[in-house]
Amino acid sequence: MDKIPIMRNYSYLKATILCLALLVTGIKATRAQQQTGLLWEITGNDLKQPAWLFGTVHMFDTTMYQLPQAPFELLPKVDKVYFEMDFSKLNPAEMMAAMMITDTTQYLNKLLDTPSLNRLKALGTSSPMIKMMGDKIYAIKPLLLISMLTSSATQATMVDLEIFKVAMAQQKPVGGLETTKDQMAAIDQVPITRQAEMMKKYFNHSKSLNQQVSELTAVYAKQHINDLMTQVNDNMPVDASFDEAIRLKRNETMTNKIDSILRTEHPLIAVGGGHLGNSDGLIALLEKKGYQLKSIPFTFQKAHK
């Protein structure tokens, strides 16, 4: 099986998790001043060479802006690139198993109302993957199904996946801070019945998938990492009950992993931008461990017309 479609599908699955986490992050922002910047240099703690932390986004509209060149320019300067998960080691069977509802009484055709089912069918016609699955779509966890629907947005490009492809072309080693199991466990913190209610709310908004991607891109380009997603929270339902599992615990886990990595390597670490800011984000947590982080300014260039 071609790894690029697998990675693409994974990125869209991650997009749902990331959007939910970012929205909650914006709600719980605690820093007095807004932090600006997606690229951060890491020094201190006797590091012999600097490392870099870059905030990605999983849905980026290249008809608005060119891909940010800053992370690509760093690739020759680092010895490895870390993503939230190692794209080169994705397991399709494991991903599919994590997506499925195991209790047949909670299949979506039994939980969603008629308008929501009609909306699901209508949106599904634009997604080849969903059409291919037929009635099996009713057995997919709602939050992950939302991300599959988003994958049909024609303007969506994944910044992290593009970095990965260039890194592989340059034969740069890659790694991951988490596993599929780690990330998908966050989704399971939300009961299927509650996910179904969130899906109903998602279907109520009238914006097209491409509009959603464009709005996300406009917010991302501002580089305000404390409230990266609060301006587009109408596009994605938020359930704050799993904030601890999906964001706080993961931030702590990733920080400890990064700390371990920095003892022997000087990498580029590319993770979802919503993990960077606020008093409980990666920047603050790494500073608490004694590292010094400095924002490296760059600007987004308008797309060529």
Secondary structure, DSSP 8 states (H G I E B T S, - for coil): --HHHHHHHHHHHHHHHHHHHHHHHHHT---SS--B-SEEEEEETT-SS-EEEEEE-S-EETTTB---SHHHHHGGG-S-EEEEE-GGG--HHHHHHHHB---GGG-HHHHS-HHHHHHHHHHHTT-HHHHHHGGGGGGB-HHHHHHHHHTT-TTEE-HHHHHHHHHHHTT--EEEEE-HHHHHHHHTTS-HHHHHHHHHHHHH----HHHHHHHHHHHHHHTBGGGTTGGGGGGS---GGGHIIIIIHHHHHHHHHHHHHHTT---EEEEEGGGTSSTTSHHHHHHHTTEEEEE------B---
